[in-house]
């Protein structure tokens, strides 16, 4: 049940390199595995993404982690499911200097678990965690993402997407 990246999906991730928030922060999508289960990003320290004390701007560290779990899950689950970012937190562990890297992975078993829960319960709110690492492999920041997933045909009392979202993903 290994899904291959379509030409459309490959273009999406290639175009992310030119997405203004990523381009402006110097964020680069450097790895997209063929089955869309693994994405890696990196960001070098430049004068334009440096904060007042000379380290990576926290907003840029968060931006390099923001959309990936949602986009991956949208593509992995397919058109029968609605996927939204519902909440996120970032915890800074140490100052970020040099090149930062982040890795996002959704194993097949996790996708199947989310799909089964959404099928059985109508909706599910999975949590994903990622770490931003420096060049030495030290954790600079930890990001936690809470997603909202539901079947499009689910009949729930609270079947509307979470507050604040205006359109489907």
DRENMAR-772853 format. One record per residue (C-alpha): residue number from 1; x negated, z negated, y. Coordinates in Angstrom, 3 decimals. Layout:
BEGIN
<seq NUM, x X, z Z, y Y> .
...
***
This chain:
BEGIN
<seq 1, x 0.000, z 0.000, y 0.000> .
<seq 2, x -2.884, z 0.802, y 2.317> .
<seq 3, x -1.705, z 2.424, y 5.527> .
<seq 4, x -3.958, z 4.931, y 7.278> .
<seq 5, x -4.274, z 5.249, y 11.037> .
<seq 6, x -2.287, z 8.211, y 12.325> .
<seq 7, x -3.598, z 10.544, y 14.983> .
<seq 8, x -1.149, z 8.972, y 17.451> .
<seq 9, x -2.469, z 5.472, y 16.674> .
<seq 10, x -6.088, z 6.605, y 16.940> .
<seq 11, x -5.301, z 8.068, y 20.383> .
<seq 12, x -3.628, z 4.800, y 21.408> .
<seq 13, x -6.745, z 2.771, y 20.655> .
<seq 14, x -9.001, z 5.401, y 22.233> .
<seq 15, x -6.848, z 5.360, y 25.394> .
<seq 16, x -7.109, z 1.556, y 25.521> .
<seq 17, x -10.677, z 2.111, y 26.683> .
<seq 18, x -9.211, z 3.546, y 29.889> .
<seq 19, x -6.399, z 1.021, y 30.305> .
<seq 20, x -7.062, z -0.340, y 33.818> .
<seq 21, x -7.207, z -4.066, y 32.918> .
<seq 22, x -9.681, z -3.318, y 30.111> .
<seq 23, x -11.694, z -0.782, y 32.066> .
<seq 24, x -11.878, z -3.080, y 35.078> .
<seq 25, x -13.036, z -6.029, y 32.987> .
<seq 26, x -15.466, z -3.963, y 30.931> .
<seq 27, x -13.547, z -4.568, y 27.681> .
<seq 28, x -14.190, z -2.084, y 24.909> .
<seq 29, x -12.298, z -1.566, y 21.650> .
<seq 30, x -15.265, z -0.933, y 19.373> .
<seq 31, x -13.767, z -1.086, y 15.841> .
<seq 32, x -10.388, z -0.040, y 14.460> .
<seq 33, x -10.279, z -0.084, y 10.667> .
<seq 34, x -8.411, z 2.840, y 9.087> .
<seq 35, x -5.612, z 0.623, y 7.772> .
<seq 36, x -5.134, z -1.099, y 11.187> .
<seq 37, x -5.818, z -4.519, y 9.672> .
<seq 38, x -8.987, z -5.124, y 11.678> .
<seq 39, x -9.804, z -4.530, y 15.339> .
<seq 40, x -12.906, z -5.722, y 17.186> .
<seq 41, x -13.491, z -5.814, y 20.926> .
<seq 42, x -16.499, z -6.559, y 23.082> .
<seq 43, x -17.211, z -7.229, y 26.720> .
<seq 44, x -20.593, z -7.278, y 28.418> .
<seq 45, x -21.237, z -9.497, y 31.421> .
<seq 46, x -21.294, z -7.470, y 34.638> .
<seq 47, x -21.113, z -8.350, y 38.317> .
<seq 48, x -17.429, z -7.316, y 38.359> .
<seq 49, x -16.320, z -9.618, y 35.489> .
<seq 50, x -18.441, z -12.602, y 36.475> .
<seq 51, x -16.895, z -15.721, y 37.974> .
<seq 52, x -18.123, z -17.927, y 40.811> .
<seq 53, x -20.657, z -19.741, y 38.585> .
<seq 54, x -22.048, z -16.555, y 36.993> .
<seq 55, x -20.283, z -16.618, y 33.602> .
<seq 56, x -17.471, z -14.484, y 32.184> .
<seq 57, x -14.202, z -14.753, y 34.102> .
<seq 58, x -11.686, z -16.607, y 31.923> .
<seq 59, x -8.949, z -14.055, y 32.551> .
<seq 60, x -11.189, z -11.308, y 31.197> .
<seq 61, x -11.940, z -13.370, y 28.081> .
<seq 62, x -8.206, z -13.732, y 27.528> .
<seq 63, x -7.504, z -10.045, y 28.275> .
<seq 64, x -9.928, z -8.961, y 25.547> .
<seq 65, x -7.675, z -10.818, y 23.057> .
<seq 66, x -4.228, z -10.305, y 24.512> .
<seq 67, x -2.445, z -7.274, y 23.004> .
<seq 68, x -4.055, z -6.750, y 19.638> .
<seq 69, x -2.098, z -8.908, y 17.194> .
<seq 70, x 1.171, z -7.650, y 18.647> .
<seq 71, x 0.134, z -3.978, y 18.587> .
<seq 72, x -1.268, z -4.278, y 15.060> .
<seq 73, x 1.901, z -5.933, y 13.760> .
<seq 74, x 4.151, z -3.375, y 15.479> .
<seq 75, x 2.262, z -0.604, y 13.692> .
<seq 76, x 1.975, z -2.404, y 10.333> .
<seq 77, x 5.639, z -3.437, y 10.110> .
<seq 78, x 7.052, z -0.173, y 11.398> .
<seq 79, x 10.237, z 0.833, y 13.201> .
<seq 80, x 12.586, z -1.548, y 11.372> .
<seq 81, x 11.124, z -4.576, y 13.178> .
<seq 82, x 10.893, z -5.817, y 16.752> .
<seq 83, x 7.633, z -7.541, y 17.650> .
<seq 84, x 7.018, z -9.442, y 20.898> .
<seq 85, x 4.310, z -11.657, y 22.294> .
<seq 86, x 6.100, z -14.946, y 22.849> .
<seq 87, x 3.356, z -17.363, y 23.951> .
<seq 88, x -0.397, z -17.654, y 24.157> .
<seq 89, x -3.016, z -20.275, y 24.876> .
<seq 90, x -6.733, z -20.094, y 25.435> .
<seq 91, x -9.155, z -22.971, y 25.097> .
<seq 92, x -12.590, z -22.531, y 26.613> .
<seq 93, x -15.369, z -24.127, y 24.553> .
<seq 94, x -18.512, z -23.126, y 26.454> .
<seq 95, x -19.557, z -20.818, y 29.277> .
<seq 96, x -19.618, z -17.151, y 28.286> .
<seq 97, x -22.826, z -15.319, y 29.088> .
<seq 98, x -23.975, z -11.949, y 27.805> .
<seq 99, x -21.867, z -9.864, y 25.435> .
<seq 100, x -18.658, z -11.399, y 24.114> .
<seq 101, x -17.000, z -10.259, y 20.886> .
<seq 102, x -13.578, z -10.885, y 19.382> .
<seq 103, x -12.146, z -9.928, y 15.998> .
<seq 104, x -8.470, z -9.557, y 15.061> .
<seq 105, x -7.472, z -9.289, y 11.431> .
<seq 106, x -4.137, z -9.216, y 9.613> .
<seq 107, x -4.621, z -9.213, y 5.830> .
<seq 108, x -2.045, z -7.429, y 3.672> .
<seq 109, x -0.839, z -10.781, y 2.301> .
<seq 110, x -0.097, z -12.060, y 5.831> .
<seq 111, x 1.835, z -8.891, y 6.699> .
<seq 112, x 3.859, z -9.241, y 3.487> .
<seq 113, x 4.561, z -12.918, y 4.239> .
<seq 114, x 5.800, z -12.090, y 7.762> .
<seq 115, x 7.907, z -9.175, y 6.517> .
<seq 116, x 9.471, z -11.322, y 3.752> .
<seq 117, x 10.281, z -14.145, y 6.189> .
<seq 118, x 11.832, z -11.742, y 8.708> .
<seq 119, x 13.842, z -10.068, y 5.933> .
<seq 120, x 15.095, z -13.394, y 4.558> .
<seq 121, x 15.667, z -15.285, y 7.808> .
<seq 122, x 16.227, z -12.454, y 10.261> .
<seq 123, x 13.341, z -13.574, y 12.446> .
<seq 124, x 10.010, z -15.337, y 12.225> .
<seq 125, x 7.462, z -16.615, y 14.752> .
<seq 126, x 3.984, z -16.235, y 13.249> .
<seq 127, x 0.909, z -17.737, y 14.899> .
<seq 128, x -2.422, z -15.912, y 15.021> .
<seq 129, x -5.788, z -17.279, y 16.100> .
<seq 130, x -8.893, z -15.498, y 17.321> .
<seq 131, x -12.273, z -16.654, y 18.524> .
<seq 132, x -14.361, z -15.156, y 21.303> .
<seq 133, x -18.004, z -15.338, y 20.262> .
<seq 134, x -21.191, z -14.927, y 22.256> .
<seq 135, x -24.297, z -13.008, y 21.139> .
<seq 136, x -25.512, z -15.965, y 19.076> .
<seq 137, x -22.181, z -16.289, y 17.275> .
<seq 138, x -21.200, z -19.456, y 19.165> .
<seq 139, x -17.517, z -19.941, y 19.977> .
<seq 140, x -16.894, z -19.440, y 23.704> .
<seq 141, x -13.080, z -19.516, y 23.569> .
<seq 142, x -10.252, z -19.903, y 21.078> .
<seq 143, x -7.059, z -17.927, y 21.582> .
<seq 144, x -3.760, z -18.680, y 19.876> .
<seq 145, x -0.920, z -16.153, y 19.965> .
<seq 146, x 2.693, z -16.886, y 19.032> .
<seq 147, x 4.604, z -13.731, y 18.151> .
<seq 148, x 8.310, z -13.117, y 17.660> .
<seq 149, x 9.264, z -10.782, y 14.806> .
<seq 150, x 12.744, z -9.806, y 13.702> .
<seq 151, x 14.442, z -7.056, y 11.821> .
<seq 152, x 16.244, z -4.680, y 14.162> .
<seq 153, x 19.356, z -4.904, y 12.021> .
<seq 154, x 19.357, z -8.729, y 11.874> .
<seq 155, x 22.514, z -10.410, y 13.112> .
<seq 156, x 21.344, z -13.637, y 14.707> .
<seq 157, x 23.013, z -15.851, y 17.240> .
<seq 158, x 19.865, z -15.650, y 19.340> .
<seq 159, x 19.141, z -12.020, y 18.473> .
<seq 160, x 17.981, z -11.214, y 21.983> .
<seq 161, x 14.209, z -10.981, y 22.494> .
<seq 162, x 12.513, z -14.005, y 24.072> .
<seq 163, x 13.137, z -14.548, y 27.774> .
<seq 164, x 10.964, z -12.579, y 30.175> .
<seq 165, x 10.681, z -9.416, y 28.086> .
<seq 166, x 12.490, z -6.433, y 29.500> .
<seq 167, x 11.912, z -3.714, y 26.908> .
<seq 168, x 11.209, z -3.349, y 23.209> .
<seq 169, x 7.603, z -3.151, y 22.043> .
***
